[in-house]
Amino acid sequence: MIKKSIIVVGWCVVGFAALSPFVGLQPVPQQDSLDEWQHPGRIAALSQADQKKVLERLAYTEPAVAYKPLPDFNAITDTNAKKRAFFNYLRPHVQRENNRLRNLRRQLLELAEKKQKNQRLNINEYAFLYSLYDEFRMDVAETDPQMLQELLKRVDILPASLVLMQAANESAWGTSRFAAEGYNFFGQWCFREGCGLVPLSRGEDQSHEVAKFDTPAKSIRSYFYNLNTFHTYEQLREIRAQLRAERKPIRGEALAAGLGRYSERGDEYIAEISNMIRFNRRFLED
């Protein structure tokens, strides 16, 4: 009996040794990494231990990108160098958002599979699911397969090529007033007095401001939230979901077709973003 136990323990050690190179590749939840608006509002009834588990599920999987002030892109006279500097400045923030979305989506697909097999979800899984409904602007009292599929359309990545190219277009490669004074790279509006910067060209009958952010990370996080939740970009999410269904890669050019309502210029804007992605591909892939 003792001999058999030793053999079993030995095999466990060998198995762990074989798996250990991969253990380090698992996402590590970053505690307190969520913004206030991302924190779940329906977990107060859970025990402290269960609340911690839910927050770990929702958390970012890597440390926050170190803050760096906006470079003076106007001072970079070489066009290619300016493009590389701009993309390198924003790319780490884009990667971090997408890595979190991949982790959330992976967990969500696991829950969808359990539901499809009529397996019961535990309390932490339900809390995680309803926290995602809240974060991604879905008013769901009782989950069902249709709601779960809609959530999967929202919890998904945005290609870096699309994000970076829109940022370049909307902020004039990081040189606009709104980028310099408010880290707003995407022309995002807000409608509460004092929430941002007043456009110099704003009409007397208008009240919007251009949102101001404390860091580039918050600007990009807001952009991701807008495209993944607002009804305005439902077409973009439908295109992405169709690509998933057809097992095709999620590319910026394809999703750009869903940006018709991002700008008053409509199809002309879509063509411009698509052309910019193609023209700048070598910088995007650096």
Secondary structure, DSSP 8 states (H G I E B T S, - for coil): -HHHHHHHHHHHHHHHHHHHHHHTTS----TT-S-GGGS-SS-TTS-HHHHHHHHHHHS-SS----------GGG---HHHHHHHHHHHHHHHHHHHHHHHHHHHHHHHHHHHHHHTT----HHHHHHHHHHHHHTT---SS--HHHHHHHHHHSS---HHHHHHHHHHHHTTTTSHHHHHH---S--EE-STTSEE--TT--TT---EEE--SSHHHHHHHHHHHHHH-GGGHHHHHHHHHHHHTT----HHHHHTT-TTTSTTTHHHHHHHHHHHHHTHHHHT-
